Amino acid sequence: MCNKKKIKVILCGGGTGGHIFPMISVASQFRKVNKENEILFVGSSDRMEMEIVPKHNFPIKGLWISGLKRTPLLWNILFLGLPFIFKNFLLPIKLFFSIVRSVYILYTFKPDFIIGFGGYSSGPFVLISNFLNFKTAIQEQNSSMGLTNKFLVNQVDHVFVGYEKLRNIYRNKSIHNFGNPIRVFRVDDSIKSYEHFKLEKDKKTVLVLGGSLGAKSINDAIINNISLIRESSYQILWQTGKLYHDEIQNHNFQEKNLVIKSFIDRMDIAYSVADLIISRAGAIAISELCVVAKPLILIPSPNVVDDHQTKNALEISERGGCVLIKDSDAKDLMMNKSIEILEDQKLIDAMKVNLRELSMPNASSNIVNKIYESL
């Protein structure tokens, strides 16, 4: 039986998993409250959402849009060449066609509500939706507003955020800190979970993640401390990332306490067997890790616009939920700090408590409920 009335919703944004998976989580919740709800995704026609969203059985339409290349013009001319400059010159044309297509999508689908999640397509689509008097909202995953959401924050009806800090910055807006929409994980540390990765249940496990493509500094931190790992009583479950896996395999590591994976597709099992997790500091990863509530080392990527990952990690470390290590220090500090944490039960217990206090596992349902309240 349906608990809520049938509505039509457009979710727009994408470009990275950090935008796409929150959209999918919220879309799934809309279907959960009423299976007849009509959900449409709008993304950039040449980005990863066009491939990922259909795999989750949601329809998607693409806009011909890209982001502003924020490299100085002189640098473009001298080092990157005219093709790079031409991409920025095309932006007004792309924007025009995206707005025209947005109007067409809005008047043919006739949504009750539009939610933007950041990314290139989110800006023009939410802006034109608001201009045409459709109800709109944005969801910001990071601890500081991205460029698109900064532009939209004063235009929309509701702003959903993942960090309390943003409520203090934008005091005059209808801001709701529900946390970030995430996947739901069932923690199961049975013997079958360890067997899945060929790990030993009686040994403490360090889960090392650098994202799906990998992180060179994190991988180097393991390679350069292999003797320390070999002599330790702990085991390492290491996701190298697809970019680095072949190169790392060439090292031909024989350590029995080192399990090497290019990519871990069963992250629920990986989280469940971990006694300590090492990760980049993407907003959605952090939101999941707070719910998982295992001792945590965050190593922010230095290659992120506006240094979002460092800001995200600082929010967690200041609340006692993680140890923050700079990317440049990972090679020297990461493995030694891991052992130090694993041998400090008082610190482990404190981290778990602090992470649970920071966790917000019901973001998707709270966002959907708030949308229904405003209709």
N, C-alpha and C positions, 0 to 999 in steps of 0.2 A: 504494500500500500504506500502511495506517495505521501510524504510528510509535508511537502511544500508544493506550491503551484508551479506549473510548467512555465519556464522563461527561456529567452534566447540571450546568450552571452557571447561576446567576442573577446578572446584573449590575444593580445598582440605583443610582439617582441621576439627576442632570440639572439642569435649570433654565437652564443656560448651555452654550454650546459647549465651554467649558473643562472641564466635567464629561462632556458627551455624547461628544465625539470620542475621548477616552481609552478610554471604555467600548467604543466601536465598534472601536477599534484592537485591544484585548484580545480582544473577541469574534471578530474576524476571525482572530486568531492561534489561538484555540481551534479554529476550523473548519479552519485550515491544518494543524494537527497531526493532526486526525482529522475528516474531513468529516461523520461521523455524530454528532459531539458535538451535544447539544441545548442551545441557548442561549436564555435568556429574559431580556428586559429588564423592569425595574420602574421606573416613573417617576411624576411628578406628573401627574394627569389633565389639567391645564390648562396644562402647560408645553410648551416647544418640542420636547422629546424625543419626544412623541407623534406629531409630524410627521416628524422627521428620521430616527428609528430605522427605521421601516418602509421608507424609501427605500433603506436599506442591506440590505434583505431579512432583517431580524430581527424576531421577534414581540415585542410589548411590552404590558404590562398597567399600568393607571394606578391610583394611589391618590388619594383625596380628601384632600390634605394641602397645607399652605402653611407658610411660615416665620413665626417670631415677629417681629412688628413692634416693633423695638427703640427707637422714638421715645418719649420720656418721656410719661407719661399726661397731664400738664398741657398739654403742647404739643398733644397729640391733641384734647383738649377745646376748647382755645381756638382752634386754627387748622385742624385737619383734620376735626373734626366727629365725630359719633357713628358714621357708617358705618365710619370707620377703626378706632375702638375696637372695634366689633362684630366686625371681622375677628379680633382677638386673642381676644375672648370665644368665638368659634367654634372656636378651636384645639383645646381639649380634646375637643370633639365630633368634629372631623375626625380627631384622633389615635385616638380610640376606634374609629371606623369603619375607619381605615387598618390598625390592628392586627388587627381581625377579618378584613379582606380579606387581609392578609399571611399570617395563619395558614392561610386557605383556599388561597392560592397555594402556600405551602410544602408542604402535605400533598397537594395534587393533582399538583404538578410533581415533588416529592421530589428536590431538587437534591443533588448531592454537595458543592457548594461555593457560597458566596454572597460576592460582592465588592461593597462599597459605594464609590462614587466621590465622595461629597459631594452636597449638595443636599437639598432638603426630604424627599424620599422615602427617602433613604438611611438616615437616623437611625432611624425606627421600624422599618423593615424589617430592618436588620442587627441591631438590638437584640432584636427578637422571635425572629429566627433563632438568635441566640446563646443566648437563654433556652430555646429548644426543642432545644438541643444539635446544631444544624447547624454545620458548619465555616464559619468566617467570616474575612473580611479586609477592610481598607479601603485605599484608595489616595488619598494626599494630594498634590495637584499643586503647592501653593504652598510657600514657604519657611517659613511658619508655619501651624499647624493652623487650619482653619476651625472654626466653632462645632460643627457636627455631628460632625466627626472627633475633636475634643477630647473630646467626650462618649463616643465609641466606643473610643478608643485603648486603654483598659484592659480592654475587654470581648472583643476579637477575638483570633483565633489568630495572624494575621500583619498587619503594617503595611508597606505599600509607599509609599515617599516619593520625591520628585524632587530633594531637597536634603539634603546630608550633615549640615547643621546640626541637623536633626530627630533624627538618631541620637544626638547628644550630649544633647539635651533629654530624650528618653525612653529612658534607658539600660537600664531593666529590661524593655523590650519586645523582641519579635522583629521588629526593624525592618530592612527591606531597601531600600537606596538603589539602585534600578535606573534612576532617571530617570523621566521622564514618557512614557507611551505616545503616540506621534505618528504622523502620516501619513508615508508613505515618499515622498521626492521624488527624482526623477531629474534631475540638473542637466545641462542641455543649452544651451550658449551659442552654438549655431550661428546662422547668418544668419536661419534661419526663425523662431527665437525672437524676434529683434528685429523682424522683419517682422510678427509677430503683434500687436505693440503700435505699429507704425509708428515705431519708434525707429531711430536710426543706430548701426551697430555700432562705428564708430570714435570715438564719444563716450562718456565715462563717464556712468553712469546712477545717479540717486538714486531709490530706491523709497520712497515715503511712504505709510504705512499708519496708519489711525486706527480700525481695526475695521470691521465690516460696516455699522454705522450711522454711523460717522464720529466725529471728535474735533474740536470747535470750535477749541481752542487750536492744534492742529497745522495745521488749515486756515487759520486766521488768520495763522499764521507764514509761510505761502506767500503769501497775499494781500498782506500788508504788506511783503513783500520781493520783489515782482514785478519791480521794476527791477533788483535784484541778480541775479535769475534770468535776466532778459532779456540782461544783459551778460556772463553767465558762459559758459564753454565746455562746461558740463555740461547734461544733459537730465534732466527730472524725470518719473517715472511716478507719478502722484498718484491714489490711491484716496480720494475725498472722503467716501465713506459715503453711504448712501441718504438720510439726513436732510438733508444739506447740498448734494446734487448740483445740484438745480434752482436754488437760490440762487446757487451758484458759477457756474453756466452763464450766469446773467444778467449777470455781469461781462464776458462776451464776450471772454475772453482770446485774443489772437492770436499769442502767443509760440510759435514753431515748436519750441522745446526743452521744451515743457510738454504732456504727454499726460495728459488728464483722464479718469478712469473713476469711475463711481458705485460699482462693485464689481468686483473682479478674481476671476473664477472659476477661472482657471488660475494658481494661486499658484506652482506648480512652475516655470512659464515666467518669471513675474515675479522669483522668487528667482534664477533662472539668469542673467538679464540685469543684475541689480543689481550695482553696484560699492560701494554704500553703502545701508544699510537704516535707515529711521526708523520706529519702531513704539511702540505702547503696550507695557506690560510684563506682560501676562497670562502665567500660568505655562506654558501650552501653546505660546503664541507664542514664548516664550523658548526652550523646549526645541527647537522646530523651528529657530529661528534659530541655536542653537549647532551643530546638525548642518549647516546651510547654511554656516556659518562665513564670513560676509561682514562687513566693518566695520559697526559698529552704533551707533546712537543710540537710547536708550530714554527715553521720556517717560511716566512712570507717570500713570495716571488718578487724580485726587484723589477720585473719586466711587465708591470701592470699599470695601466693609466691611472694617474692620481694617487699612486701608491696605496690603493684600496686594501691590499692584503695586510700591510703593516698596521694600518688603522684598525682593521678587523681583529688582528691578533692582540694588539694593545688592549682592546676592550676586554678580551678574555683574560689576559695575563694580569691586568690590574685588579681583576676579581678573583685571582688565585686559581683559575681554571687550567692554566697551561704554563709551560716554560717556553719563552720566546727566544729563538736563536736567529741572529741575522744570517742571511744567505751566505755572506762572505765568511762567516765564522763556522759554518756547518762542518767543513772538513776537519777542523780541529776539535770542535766541541760536541758534535751530535752524539757519537757513540759513547763517549765518556759520561756525558750528561744522562744518557739513557740508563747506563748501569747505576749511576748515582741515584736516580729516581727509583729504580727497581729494588734497591737495597734500603729504601727509606719508607717503611710502611706508614709512618705518620703522615708523610707528604702524600703518599698514594691515597690514603683515606680522605685527606683534606681536599685533594683535587677532585675526587669523585663527588663529594658533597657540593663543592662549588660549581661543578659542571651541571649537576642536577638542578641547582638553583637557577642556573642560566638557561636551562632547556625550556623550549616552548613547543611541545609536540603537536599541539592542536591548531596550528596556524591556518591550515587550509579550511577547516570547519568554521573557525572564527571569521575568516574573510568571507566565506559563503553566507554565513548567518548575517553579517553586517550588510552585505549586498541586498539580501532579501528584506532586511529592515528598512532599507532606504527606498524601496520600490513603492 
